[in-house]
Every structure is written in C-alpha cells, then in structure tokens.
Amino acid sequence: MAQNSRSTAAATPRLGKPLKRSFFDRSVHEVAPDLIGATFLVDGVGGIIVEVEAYHHTDPAAHSFRGPTPRNQIMFGPPGFSYVYRSYGIHWCVNFVCEEAGSASAVLLRALEPTHGIAAMRRRRELDDVHALCSGPGKLCEALGISMAHSELPLDRPPIALYARTEAPDISIGVRIGITKAVDLPWRYGVKGSKFLSKRFAD
C-alpha cells in the first residue's frame, strides 16, 4: 500500500493470470467479491480493485430493472463486456457485465488502489494525493481516461486488461452508496481497512 500522498507504491505488485470473459459467466454475487484484489488496467493505467458494488436484474436499483434501453442494451448481452454510463450528467462510471446473456447484471467499480501509470492519473485528475485518485467511480474513470468510447468493449482484449488477484484479501461487506432503492441490500464489497475506498465500511 502507498505510505503517503506522493508515494506511487513501494513496488509494482505482481500480476496474476489474465482474466477471461468466462470469469464473468456466473452469478454477479460471486463475481463481485472475487474482483476485490484483481488488477484493472486501461491502456496500461490502473490498479488494484478495492471496492465494487453488485447489481442484479431483479434489483430495483439496477439500470436493467425496467428492461433494455439504448443506454443499457449491453447489459442484456453476453458476460465479460464493459458498460459505461454517465452519472448525473457529470461523471463516467464503468461496470462489468455478468451472468448469461439476458440476465442484465453487472458489477460497478467504485475504487482502485493506483499501481500503474500514476503520473498519467495525476495529470488527468490534476491531483497529487494518490489515495484520492481513484476513490470513487467517477474519479477512477477520470484517472484511467474512461469515457463512453470504452463502453461495450470485451474485458479480455486491449485497451482493457484484467488480472486475477494473487492472494485473497480480507473483504468488508456493506450496503451500496448513493442509491434510493434497495438501499438495505449488502451488495458492496471492499478491501477491509483500505485507504483507497470511496467510503469506509461500518466494520
């Protein structure tokens, strides 16, 4: 972990095996916690996934709950693709589509621990503090240069690269953030005690 706001990391972490699209072809509730500790890169810039949220098609808070639209159509396709949308007309957010085609379930990335391309992240975010570079879904998209151009892309081909975690972290579980429906579902997962979270967990 980084030791101060200007630190970029003591050493670049060892990457696990590349994740294939088949990794996402199972329950979103299995994929979400298994992504904690994995590494997500876009054009070589990114870091360790430390916080995510799961969204299931039966969930009123999911974009797919009311059926397909031009915006969410990718969610109804096969697993292992990106779904990018604009939040409140301001920030991009990136999701990973899970489960079989038609399920329309996805995992929202909420926070990363920066490990690769930190200089580029600081330039894009106009910010030095490494802990704040990717501590939120909109922040991480800005830091990694993610936009609508990155939606509907396969998660196992350039410019995206995903690598499995090399060890299982201690995971905190809690309710999701910034929603008004299904607010009590414990579908938010994160690295316990991480300094890179968007918001601390109750535990």
Helices and strands as residue ranges (DSSP letters): G 21-24, H 28-35, E 39-42, E 45-55, G 73-76, E 82-87, E 91-98, E 105-116, H 118-125, G 130-132, H 137-144, G 148-150, E 160-163, E 171-174, E 188-191
